[in-house]
């Protein structure tokens, strides 16, 4: 069983709730109410990004919730397009002002490359190494101000992490990657575990594309759970942190019902599956 207020401990000793509420592709007009609904349902970790265009609404919901600030964990991200030290400092201040919640719990580099290069082949992986090292220096300085409690990355593969850590003074606390049943990016996941970096799993439902998978449905039925509930619980039992997203209150409440434990046998079946989603897009540089 997983409770929304259960935590992992990051490599800097700070606790982070095991399940986050994601806001990717969530319209700003729906974000405030969706986040309030999530907080009411028991979520205590909210994930956003400057690129999502809804940071102000996330911050408003946190302030309007009536919940003490130190009881809510908030993550945001530096845009992938920002690849300079000065740009990182500037964009952080924009995020900080958008949220207006005193401090940020976790701040991530959203991608090791600008988004228009997301489909680049492995032959170009070193192109942004130096820029990411400079950005990480800015992130470390932001961390030192106390405006951020932890720093990390997103969409970084093993090469990206190794390069960053070769000059880093602070090891990334998390790597947020695409991760779901049948697509658990084992090379990145194993490297992260070996280096005490928590894996956060975005698109834990494969943006809905796994919901009709018959094997996943069969196992979910065994636990009288929805496919979404099974997918979220699977990630937690793998030691990663899922970020489910929903805008309808009933789905937000449903996704929070993780009052079952998947057996070792069924976890093995799920972990051995090939991609459980149909026509799911994957980054060319992730594996």
C-alpha positions in Angstrom: 0.0 0.0 0.0 1.2 3.5 -0.8 0.0 6.7 0.9 0.4 10.1 -0.7 2.2 11.4 2.3 4.8 8.7 2.3 8.3 9.9 1.4 11.6 9.0 -0.1 14.8 10.6 1.2 16.9 12.4 -1.4 20.7 12.2 -1.4 20.9 15.5 0.5 18.7 14.1 3.3 15.6 16.0 2.3 12.3 14.0 2.2 10.1 14.0 -0.9 6.6 12.7 -1.2 6.5 9.3 -3.1 3.8 10.4 -5.6 3.5 13.8 -7.3 0.7 15.5 -9.1 1.8 16.4 -12.6 0.6 19.5 -14.6 2.2 18.9 -18.0 -0.2 19.8 -20.8 -2.6 21.2 -18.3 -4.2 24.4 -19.5 -3.6 27.4 -17.1 -7.4 27.9 -16.9 -7.8 24.5 -15.3 -4.6 24.3 -13.3 -5.6 26.2 -10.1 -8.7 24.1 -9.5 -7.0 20.8 -10.5 -4.2 21.4 -8.0 -6.6 22.4 -5.3 -8.5 19.1 -6.0 -5.2 17.2 -5.8 -4.3 18.8 -2.5 -7.7 18.0 -1.1 -7.3 14.4 -2.3 -4.1 14.2 -0.3 -1.4 14.9 -2.8 1.5 16.9 -1.2 3.9 17.1 -4.2 3.0 19.3 -7.2 5.1 19.3 -10.4 5.2 22.2 -12.9 7.6 23.9 -15.2 8.2 27.3 -16.8 7.5 25.7 -20.2 4.0 24.6 -19.1 2.7 28.1 -18.8 0.9 27.3 -15.5 3.3 28.2 -12.7 1.3 31.2 -11.6 -1.8 29.0 -11.2 0.1 26.3 -9.3 1.4 29.0 -6.9 -2.1 30.4 -6.5 -3.5 27.0 -5.6 -0.7 26.4 -3.0 -1.4 29.8 -1.4 -5.2 29.3 -1.5 -5.2 25.7 -0.2 -4.9 26.6 3.5 -2.2 24.0 3.9 1.0 25.1 5.5 3.7 25.8 2.9 6.2 23.4 4.5 3.6 20.6 4.0 3.5 21.0 0.2 6.5 20.0 -2.0 6.7 22.0 -5.3 8.9 21.2 -8.3 9.6 23.4 -11.3 12.0 23.3 -14.2 14.4 25.4 -16.2 13.4 25.3 -20.0 15.4 23.0 -22.2 16.0 25.9 -24.6 17.9 27.8 -21.9 21.6 26.9 -22.3 23.5 29.7 -20.7 24.5 30.5 -17.1 22.9 34.0 -17.4 19.8 32.6 -18.9 19.4 30.0 -16.1 19.6 32.7 -13.5 17.1 34.9 -15.4 14.6 32.0 -15.9 14.8 30.9 -12.3 13.8 34.4 -11.2 10.8 34.3 -13.5 9.8 30.9 -12.1 10.3 32.1 -8.5 8.2 35.2 -9.1 5.5 33.2 -11.0 5.1 30.8 -8.1 5.3 33.3 -5.3 5.5 30.6 -2.6 8.6 31.7 -0.6 10.8 28.9 -1.9 11.0 26.1 -4.4 11.5 22.5 -3.1 13.1 21.1 -6.3 14.4 22.8 -9.4 15.3 20.8 -12.5 17.1 21.3 -15.8 14.2 20.3 -18.0 16.3 18.7 -20.7 20.0 18.3 -21.7 19.2 19.8 -25.1 16.8 22.4 -26.6 13.5 20.7 -27.4 13.9 21.2 -31.2 16.9 18.8 -30.9 15.0 16.1 -29.0 15.1 13.7 -31.9 18.8 14.1 -32.5 20.9 10.9 -32.8 23.4 9.7 -30.3 26.2 11.1 -32.4 25.5 14.6 -31.2 25.1 13.9 -27.5 28.2 15.9 -26.5 27.1 19.1 -28.2 25.5 20.6 -25.0 27.8 19.1 -22.3 29.7 22.3 -21.6 26.6 24.4 -21.6 24.9 22.0 -19.1 27.9 22.2 -16.9 27.7 26.0 -16.8 24.0 25.8 -16.2 24.6 23.4 -13.3 27.0 25.9 -11.8 24.1 28.4 -11.8 21.8 25.8 -10.3 24.3 25.2 -7.5 24.5 28.9 -6.8 20.7 29.2 -6.8 20.6 26.3 -4.3 23.1 28.1 -2.1 20.7 31.1 -1.8 18.1 29.0 0.0 15.5 29.8 -2.6 15.6 26.2 -3.7 16.0 23.2 -1.4 17.2 20.6 -4.0 18.3 20.6 -7.6 18.2 17.9 -10.3 17.6 17.1 -13.9 15.1 15.7 -16.3 15.5 13.7 -19.5 19.2 13.1 -18.9 20.7 9.9 -20.1 23.8 8.2 -18.6 26.2 10.2 -20.8 24.4 13.5 -19.8 24.6 12.6 -16.1 28.2 11.5 -16.3 29.3 14.7 -18.1 27.4 16.9 -15.6 28.7 15.1 -12.6 32.3 15.4 -13.8 32.4 19.1 -12.8 29.5 19.2 -10.3 29.9 20.1 -6.7 26.4 18.9 -6.0 25.1 15.6 -7.3 21.6 15.8 -8.9 19.0 14.7 -6.4 16.6 13.4 -9.1 16.4 12.5 -12.8 12.9 12.9 -14.1 12.4 10.6 -17.1 9.7 8.9 -19.2 9.0 5.7 -17.3 6.1 3.3 -17.2 5.2 -0.4 -17.4 7.3 -1.9 -20.2 9.5 1.2 -20.5 11.6 1.7 -17.5 14.8 2.9 -19.1 17.0 0.4 -17.3 20.4 1.9 -18.2 19.4 5.3 -16.8 17.6 3.7 -13.8 20.5 1.5 -12.8 23.0 4.4 -13.1 20.7 6.6 -11.1 20.4 4.0 -8.4 24.2 3.4 -8.3 24.7 7.1 -7.8 21.9 7.7 -5.2 19.8 9.7 -7.7 16.0 9.3 -7.4 14.2 8.4 -10.6 11.0 10.4 -11.1 8.6 8.9 -13.6 6.7 11.2 -15.9 4.0 9.8 -18.3 3.4 6.9 -15.8 0.2 6.0 -17.8 2.1 6.4 -21.1 -0.3 9.4 -21.7 -3.2 7.0 -21.6 -1.8 4.6 -24.2 -1.4 1.7 -21.8 -5.0 1.8 -20.5 -6.2 -0.7 -23.0 -3.3 -3.1 -22.6 -4.9 -6.6 -21.9 -2.0 -7.9 -19.7 -1.9 -4.8 -17.5 -5.7 -4.8 -17.3 -5.7 -8.5 -16.3 -3.3 -7.8 -13.5 -5.2 -4.7 -12.4 -8.4 -6.7 -12.2 -6.7 -9.2 -9.9 -6.3 -6.4 -7.3 -9.7 -4.8 -8.0 -7.7 -1.8 -9.2 -7.9 0.4 -12.3 -5.0 0.2 -14.8 -4.0 3.7 -13.7 -3.8 2.7 -10.1 -1.8 -0.4 -10.9 0.6 1.6 -13.1 1.2 4.2 -10.4 1.7 1.5 -7.7 4.1 -0.4 -10.0 6.4 2.6 -10.2 6.4 3.2 -6.4 7.2 -0.5 -5.8 10.1 -0.1 -8.2 11.5 2.6 -6.0 10.7 5.4 -8.4 8.4 8.5 -8.0 5.3 8.7 -10.4 3.8 11.9 -11.6 0.2 11.1 -12.7 -1.8 14.0 -14.2 -5.6 14.5 -14.3 -7.9 17.4 -14.6 -11.2 15.7 -13.7 -11.7 15.4 -9.9 -12.9 11.8 -10.1 -9.7 10.8 -11.9 -7.6 12.7 -9.4 -9.3 10.9 -6.5 -9.2 7.5 -8.3 -5.4 7.8 -8.9 -4.8 8.4 -5.2 -6.3 5.1 -4.2 -3.2 2.9 -3.9 -4.4 0.7 -1.0 -3.0 -2.6 -2.4 0.4 -4.3 -2.9 1.4 -5.9 -6.1 2.9 -9.4 -5.6 6.5 -10.2 -6.4 5.3 -12.5 -9.2 3.1 -9.8 -10.8 5.9 -7.2 -10.4 8.2 -9.5 -12.3 5.6 -9.9 -15.1 5.2 -6.2 -15.4 8.9 -5.5 -15.3 9.5 -8.1 -18.0 6.9 -6.7 -20.4 7.9 -5.1 -23.6 6.4 -1.6 -24.2 2.9 -1.7 -22.8 1.8 1.3 -24.8 0.8 1.6 -28.4 2.4 4.2 -30.7 4.2 5.9 -27.8 6.8 8.4 -28.7 10.2 8.0 -27.0 13.2 10.4 -27.0 15.9 9.2 -29.4 18.5 9.7 -26.8 16.8 7.8 -24.0 17.3 4.1 -23.3 
